[in-house]
């Protein structure tokens, strides 16, 4: 039987030597902003606590989750100094299959960009059945996916640095 964890963000803080050199883009969907603002706060606080300089965190809003892949490419091409991109959003199941199409398109798009650009692109998009589940994962009793996304970003940057040695 699978263990049920209440707070998924309970993780050790990632410390990277010379983290102040990294420049991180955080793209935030405006759709379901009451959720995505909480994800943004969690991600930013985690990056700052790890040593990323405030001026090296570039935060940009996008209209919705579907726009995250395009915005990621635009960001990477506009600023060659971006070391990683964290994409934050929230898609909530409705009465139609729209949820499935958006979730799949965003996940596949972001994964392909990360591979194509050899750059960490972090999928911090909640895909929930309802608002209650979303809020539980945006600072509620299931943690904060923004924190988890920032930790994943830092771990990928540490891996990349280690592999380049």
Secondary structure, DSSP 8 states (H G I E B T S, - for coil): -----S-TT-------TTGGG--EEEEEESTTHHHHHHHHHHHHHHHHHTT--GGGEEEEEESSGGGHHHHHHHHHHH-TT--EEEEEEEEE--SSTHHHHHHHHHHHHHHHHHHHHTSEEEEEEEEESSHHHHHHTEEETTEEHHHHHHHHHHHHHHHHHHHT-
